[in-house]
Each structure stands twice: as C-alpha cells, then as structure tokens.
C-alpha cells in the first residue's frame, strides 16, 4: 500500500492485523504512524509503544490484551529486531481487536520481511511532487500566507523531495515572507546542497542555457574539488542514462540510490535523450582516464567538458 492510500483505507475501518511502515522519508513514516495511532480511542489505555530494545515476545504479549472502552487497541514497535519470530507466530492467529504497527527506516528488518504475507506494508518513500505541492499550499495558506507555484517547485527540488526538510524550510519561509513566498525568497533562504547543484547543472545543460550553466558550474567548483566533481557528474549522467533506457524496478538498488532519485533522473533524462546521454557519459569516462593518466588537468578537463556539452547539444 502506498502512503497516499492510507487515509482512505483507514476511513473504511477494515484494518489489517499488522502494518509495517518503511521508506526513505522519515516525515512520511511519522505521519503514517500518527494516522494508525489514531485508531485507538482513549490512548492512555489502548496504546502501547515499544522501542528498538524491546523483545518480540513483549510486543506479542501486548497485542493479546483487550482494549478498554474502545473497539481497538494499537501496538507500535519502532525498529523491532529481537525475537521477531514471536511476532510472526502471533500474526498467524492475531487478535481481531488489535492493530500492530512495526515502524522502521528505509527498509524493514530482514527477519520481518520473511513473513511479509502476514502484514500490510505501507510504502513511506518520498511523495510525488503533486502531493507535496498540495501539502505546501495547505501549510502556507493555513498560516495566512501565499506561495507561488514556482517557489513551491523550487522548494521541492532544493530539498530533494524530502518532507522532513520541506516541512522545516516551509516554516522558515512563512516566518520570513511578507505575504507571498516567491522563488527568489526560496533561493535566498533554502540552502542548496551539492546534489541539487549537480541536478541544476544538468538541467541547465539540457536547456542549453549557457549563462545558467556557468553560474551553477562556478558555484560547484567552490565547494567540490575538480576530481570529485568529475566523479559526481559521471555518476549523475550515468544514472540519467539508465533511468532513460530502462524502467526496471531494481534500478535504484543497482545504482545505489533512492527510488526518488531515479524518478527525478528519468524525468530529466528525457530532456537529453538516450543518444546524447550516452555521448556525455562516454566523454566523462574518457576525461577520467585522461586525468588519471596525466594527459590533462582535472579543471582543464572539466572546463572543456562543459563547453563541449553545450556546443554539441545545439
């Protein structure tokens, strides 16, 4: 189940005996846990919380208790890894009045994954941009402010779609804005990390925008040594190439990146096209060899790459 489906699912009140929350966005995981926690009326009596140090036996025992003045009790275990077999055994004959929630980070415990047929997994990966845009608008409007569509999109990109950071930065922008949050304000207040700058450089190259390309390139060379930037650019354009030519769901694992990064890469890769991306990755690979063999300096190679990529795209 996707996180975006959870609210409607819970409104039907046809709960699964157990939900496993896992994904790359901590904010989304926390929100899903909060929604499931709301199933329990009078939480002082009907909500049990367990941490990483807890045992599966203790969790299973809590699940067997009856709710007090409520139809359901909720048991939430965060990062459970000890004696998960006891939980698996419990889920073979679960209590109809208990909802068990196992909360993890990017992925569930390997032993928990072995009995995946006994629970419903809620995918808490980064949310689609359209969902985040609606969240930002609701948050900003609720505070009596406004935000332009361009500013909201820029905020998502600068935060790489991470809701934990987006939430924090939105609060900051609301406090700083005088009525309307603009893309200029986002650029001034929301720090762009090197990953975003590389994305921005790729976008500028795809658009053949020389002024923007050299502005972003200059900013990157202030924080990244040329040799590191060569490697980062190769990895980035390689990701764009693979995301453009295949929709294999195993691609994030193969590339060693998050699912969201592949989605963004696929979208940007279309602007280049597979043929141009292949030429770019081959060129970067050649630059790496030339630099390591001493045939060219790292900064000289980068300068040539930027100029060539802009010219070859025209």
C-alpha positions as CSV (number, residue, x, y, z in Angstrom):
1,X,0.0,0.0,0.0
2,X,1.2,3.5,-0.8
3,X,1.2,6.1,1.9
4,X,-1.2,8.2,-0.2
5,X,-3.7,5.4,0.0
6,X,-3.6,5.0,3.8
7,X,-6.1,7.7,4.8
8,X,-8.8,6.3,2.5
9,X,-8.1,2.8,3.7
10,X,-8.4,3.7,7.4
11,X,-11.7,5.5,6.8
12,X,-13.2,2.2,5.7
13,X,-12.3,0.8,9.2
14,X,-11.3,-2.6,7.7
15,X,-8.0,-2.7,9.4
16,X,-5.2,-5.3,8.8
17,X,-3.8,-7.1,11.9
18,X,-0.4,-5.6,11.2
19,X,1.1,-2.7,9.2
20,X,4.8,-2.4,8.5
21,X,6.0,1.2,7.8
22,X,9.2,1.6,5.9
23,X,10.7,4.0,3.4
24,X,13.2,6.7,2.8
25,X,11.2,9.7,4.2
26,X,11.1,9.9,8.0
27,X,8.4,12.5,7.9
28,X,6.1,10.2,5.9
29,X,6.8,7.3,8.3
30,X,6.0,9.5,11.3
31,X,2.7,10.7,9.7
32,X,1.7,7.2,8.8
33,X,2.3,6.1,12.4
34,X,0.3,9.0,13.7
35,X,-2.6,8.1,11.5
36,X,-2.6,4.5,12.6
37,X,-2.2,5.6,16.3
38,X,-5.5,7.4,15.8
39,X,-7.3,4.1,15.6
40,X,-7.0,3.8,19.4
41,X,-9.6,5.7,21.4
42,X,-8.5,6.7,24.9
43,X,-4.8,6.1,24.1
44,X,-3.8,6.1,27.8
45,X,-5.4,2.7,28.0
46,X,-5.3,1.4,24.4
47,X,-1.9,2.4,23.0
48,X,1.4,0.6,23.7
49,X,4.7,1.8,22.4
50,X,7.9,-0.2,22.1
51,X,11.5,0.8,21.1
52,X,14.4,-1.0,19.5
53,X,15.5,-2.6,22.7
54,X,12.1,-4.4,23.1
55,X,11.6,-8.1,22.5
56,X,9.1,-9.5,20.0
57,X,7.7,-11.6,22.9
58,X,6.8,-8.4,24.8
59,X,5.2,-7.0,21.7
60,X,3.1,-10.1,21.1
61,X,2.0,-10.2,24.7
62,X,0.8,-6.6,24.4
63,X,-1.1,-7.5,21.3
64,X,-3.1,-10.1,23.2
65,X,-4.5,-7.6,25.7
66,X,-8.1,-6.4,25.2
67,X,-9.0,-2.7,24.5
68,X,-10.6,-0.6,27.3
69,X,-13.8,1.3,26.3
70,X,-12.7,1.2,22.7
71,X,-13.1,-1.2,19.7
72,X,-9.4,-1.4,19.1
73,X,-6.0,-1.1,20.8
74,X,-2.9,-0.2,18.9
75,X,0.6,-1.5,19.5
76,X,3.5,0.3,17.8
77,X,7.0,-1.1,17.8
78,X,9.8,1.0,16.4
79,X,12.9,-0.8,15.0
80,X,11.9,-4.2,16.4
81,X,14.7,-6.7,15.7
82,X,14.8,-9.0,18.8
83,X,12.8,-12.2,18.7
84,X,10.6,-11.3,15.7
85,X,9.6,-14.9,15.4
86,X,7.3,-14.4,18.3
87,X,5.5,-11.6,16.3
88,X,5.3,-13.9,13.3
89,X,3.7,-16.6,15.5
90,X,1.2,-14.1,16.9
91,X,0.2,-12.9,13.4
92,X,-0.8,-16.5,12.4
93,X,-3.8,-16.0,14.8
94,X,-4.0,-12.3,15.6
95,X,-6.4,-10.6,17.9
96,X,-9.3,-9.0,16.0
97,X,-9.3,-6.0,18.3
98,X,-5.5,-5.1,18.0
99,X,-3.7,-3.3,15.3
100,X,0.1,-3.9,15.3
101,X,2.4,-1.3,13.7
102,X,6.0,-2.2,13.0
103,X,7.9,1.0,12.3
104,X,11.3,1.0,10.5
105,X,13.5,3.3,8.4
106,X,14.3,2.7,4.8
107,X,13.6,-1.0,5.0
108,X,12.1,-3.5,7.4
109,X,14.2,-5.9,9.4
110,X,15.3,-8.9,7.3
111,X,13.6,-11.4,9.6
112,X,10.4,-9.4,9.4
113,X,10.5,-9.4,5.7
114,X,10.4,-13.2,5.8
115,X,6.8,-13.2,7.0
116,X,5.6,-10.4,4.7
117,X,2.4,-12.4,3.8
118,X,1.2,-11.8,7.4
119,X,1.2,-8.0,7.3
120,X,0.5,-5.0,5.0
121,X,3.5,-2.9,4.1
122,X,3.0,0.9,3.8
123,X,5.4,2.4,1.4
124,X,6.8,5.5,3.0
125,X,9.1,6.6,0.2
126,X,9.3,10.2,-0.9
127,X,5.9,11.5,-2.0
128,X,5.0,12.5,-5.6
129,X,5.6,16.2,-6.4
130,X,1.9,16.8,-6.8
131,X,1.2,15.6,-3.3
132,X,3.9,17.7,-1.8
133,X,2.7,20.8,-3.7
134,X,-0.7,20.4,-2.2
135,X,0.8,19.9,1.3
136,X,2.9,23.1,0.9
137,X,-0.1,25.1,-0.3
138,X,-2.2,23.9,2.6
139,X,0.5,24.6,5.1
140,X,1.3,28.1,3.8
141,X,-2.4,29.1,3.3
142,X,-3.2,27.8,6.8
143,X,-0.6,30.3,8.2
144,X,-2.3,33.2,6.3
145,X,0.5,33.4,3.7
146,X,0.8,32.6,0.0
147,X,3.3,30.9,-2.2
148,X,3.9,31.0,-5.9
149,X,3.9,27.7,-7.9
150,X,7.5,28.4,-9.0
151,X,8.6,28.8,-5.3
152,X,6.9,25.6,-4.2
153,X,8.5,23.7,-7.1
154,X,11.9,25.2,-6.3
155,X,11.5,24.3,-2.6
156,X,10.8,20.6,-3.5
157,X,13.9,20.5,-5.8
158,X,16.2,22.2,-3.3
159,X,15.1,19.7,-0.6
160,X,15.3,16.7,-3.0
161,X,11.6,15.9,-2.2
162,X,12.4,15.2,1.5
163,X,9.4,16.1,3.5
164,X,11.3,16.4,6.8
165,X,13.4,19.2,5.3
166,X,10.5,20.6,3.3
167,X,8.4,20.9,6.5
168,X,11.2,22.8,8.3
169,X,12.0,25.1,5.4
170,X,8.4,25.9,4.9
171,X,8.1,27.1,8.5
172,X,11.2,29.3,7.9
173,X,9.8,30.7,4.7
174,X,6.4,31.5,6.3
175,X,8.2,33.4,9.1
176,X,10.4,35.4,6.6
177,X,7.8,36.1,3.9
178,X,5.8,39.3,3.8
179,X,2.6,37.9,2.4
180,X,3.9,35.9,-0.7
181,X,6.7,33.4,-0.8
182,X,8.5,33.8,-4.1
183,X,11.1,31.7,-5.9
184,X,13.6,34.4,-5.1
185,X,13.0,34.0,-1.4
186,X,13.4,30.3,-1.7
187,X,16.7,30.7,-3.5
188,X,17.9,33.1,-0.8
189,X,16.8,31.1,2.3
190,X,16.8,27.5,1.3
191,X,20.4,26.2,1.1
192,X,21.1,24.0,-2.0
193,X,23.4,21.1,-1.4
194,X,25.9,19.8,-4.0
195,X,23.4,17.1,-5.2
196,X,20.9,19.8,-6.0
197,X,23.5,21.9,-7.7
198,X,24.5,19.0,-9.9
199,X,20.8,18.5,-10.8
200,X,20.6,22.2,-11.6
201,X,23.7,22.0,-13.7
202,X,22.2,19.0,-15.6
203,X,19.0,21.0,-16.2
204,X,20.9,24.0,-17.5
205,X,23.0,21.8,-19.9
206,X,19.8,20.1,-21.1
207,X,18.2,23.5,-21.8
208,X,21.5,24.7,-23.4
209,X,21.4,27.8,-21.1
210,X,25.0,28.9,-21.1
211,X,24.7,31.7,-18.6
212,X,22.9,29.5,-16.0
213,X,25.3,26.6,-16.7
214,X,28.4,28.6,-15.9
215,X,26.8,30.2,-12.9
216,X,26.0,26.8,-11.4
217,X,29.3,25.3,-12.5
218,X,31.2,28.1,-10.8
219,X,29.2,27.5,-7.6
220,X,30.0,23.8,-7.6
221,X,33.7,24.4,-8.1
222,X,33.7,26.5,-4.9
223,X,32.7,23.5,-2.8
224,X,33.9,20.4,-4.7
225,X,37.5,19.7,-5.9
226,X,37.5,19.2,-9.7
227,X,38.4,15.5,-9.4
228,X,35.4,14.9,-7.1
229,X,33.2,16.8,-9.4
230,X,34.2,14.7,-12.4
231,X,33.2,11.6,-10.4
232,X,29.9,13.1,-9.3
233,X,29.0,14.2,-12.8
234,X,29.8,10.8,-14.2
235,X,27.6,9.1,-11.6
236,X,24.8,11.5,-12.2
237,X,24.7,11.3,-16.0
238,X,25.1,7.5,-15.8
239,X,22.0,7.5,-13.6
240,X,20.2,9.6,-16.2
241,X,21.2,7.3,-19.0
242,X,20.0,4.1,-17.2
243,X,16.8,5.8,-16.0
244,X,16.1,6.8,-19.6
245,X,16.6,3.4,-21.2
246,X,15.0,1.1,-18.6
247,X,12.1,1.1,-16.2
248,X,13.5,-1.9,-14.2
249,X,12.2,-1.6,-10.6
250,X,15.5,-2.9,-9.3
251,X,17.4,0.1,-10.8
252,X,17.6,2.1,-7.6
253,X,19.4,-0.8,-5.9
254,X,21.7,-1.3,-8.8
255,X,22.7,2.3,-8.9
256,X,22.8,2.6,-5.1
257,X,20.4,5.5,-4.9
258,X,16.9,6.0,-3.6
259,X,13.8,5.5,-5.7
260,X,13.0,9.2,-5.7
261,X,16.4,9.9,-7.3
262,X,15.6,7.5,-10.2
263,X,12.2,9.1,-10.8
264,X,13.9,12.6,-11.0
265,X,16.6,11.2,-13.3
266,X,14.0,9.6,-15.6
267,X,12.2,13.0,-15.9
268,X,15.4,15.0,-16.6
269,X,16.9,12.3,-18.8
270,X,14.1,12.8,-21.4
271,X,15.4,16.3,-21.9
272,X,18.7,15.0,-23.1
273,X,17.6,11.8,-24.9
274,X,19.5,8.4,-24.7
275,X,21.9,9.1,-27.5
276,X,23.1,12.4,-26.1
277,X,23.4,10.9,-22.6
278,X,25.5,8.0,-23.9
279,X,27.9,10.5,-25.5
280,X,28.1,12.5,-22.3
281,X,28.9,9.5,-20.1
282,X,31.4,8.2,-22.6
283,X,33.1,11.7,-22.6
284,X,33.2,11.8,-18.8
285,X,34.6,8.3,-18.7
286,X,37.3,9.4,-21.2
287,X,38.1,12.6,-19.1
288,X,38.5,10.4,-16.0
289,X,41.0,8.2,-17.9
290,X,42.9,11.2,-19.3
291,X,43.1,12.9,-16.0
292,X,44.4,9.8,-14.2
293,X,47.0,9.2,-16.8
294,X,48.2,12.7,-16.6
295,X,47.3,13.7,-20.1
296,X,45.1,16.6,-18.9
297,X,44.5,18.6,-15.7
298,X,41.2,18.0,-13.8
299,X,40.0,21.6,-14.0
300,X,41.0,21.9,-17.7
301,X,39.1,18.7,-18.5
302,X,36.0,20.0,-16.7
303,X,36.1,23.3,-18.5
304,X,36.4,21.5,-21.8
305,X,33.5,19.2,-20.9
306,X,31.1,22.0,-20.1
307,X,31.9,23.9,-23.3
308,X,31.7,20.7,-25.4
309,X,28.4,19.6,-23.9
310,X,26.8,23.0,-24.6
311,X,28.0,23.1,-28.2
312,X,27.2,19.5,-29.0
313,X,23.6,20.0,-27.9
314,X,22.9,22.8,-30.3
